[in-house]
Amino acid sequence: MKQAPAIREDCEANECQDAAKHFKHCADKIEAGKGWEGEDCVEELFHVMHCVDACAAPKLFKKLA
């Protein structure tokens, strides 16, 4: 489905922007070497993915019907 990436990006940029901001903040902190040893931002990534999936699923299923 060609619309899926656009719908997912829209969800991340709008409905999931808070979760995406937390993930970006964590990733920036890790890349700057300011995280604690072993920190990896996986939890923050899962929050973003869960939000995007919950937002995009109904919109994608409407396109299939």
N, C-alpha and C positions, 0 to 999 in steps of 0.2 A: 504494500500500500504506500503510495507516494506521499500521501498527506501526513503519515505518522510522524516523521521527523519534525515537520513544521508544527504540528499540534503539540508534541512533547516540548519543543523549544518555547512555544508560547506559554505552556503551563509553567515551565521553569522560570520564565521571565516575569510572569504575573502572579498566579496563585501560589507559587512556591518560592517567591523571591526571598522570604525570610530564611528558609532552610538553605537556599543557595548561598545567601550571604554568610551564614554561619560556616558552611563548608569552605567557601573561598577564604574567609578569615583564618580558619584552621590551616588550610593548605599554604597560605602565605606565611603563617607563623612557622610552619615546619620547614618550608623552603628557606626561610631566613635563619634557620638554626636556633630558633627560640623556643621550640617545643621541648617537652620533657622526653627523656630517653624512651624510645619505643613508641612514641605517639605517632598515629598514622591516619587519623581523620576518617576511618572506616565508618564509625557510627554516624558522623555527619553526612557522609556520602549516602548511607542507607536511608537517612531521613529525607534527603533530596529525592532519591529514587522512589521511595514509597509515595511521597507527595505527587511526583510527576505521574506515576502509574495510576494513582487514584483519580487524578485530574483528567488524564488523557483517555482512560479506558472508556468512559461513557461517550465521549466525543467520537472515538474511533468506531465504537459499535453502532452509533447512529449512521456513520458513513457506509457500514456494511448492509444495513437494513434497507 
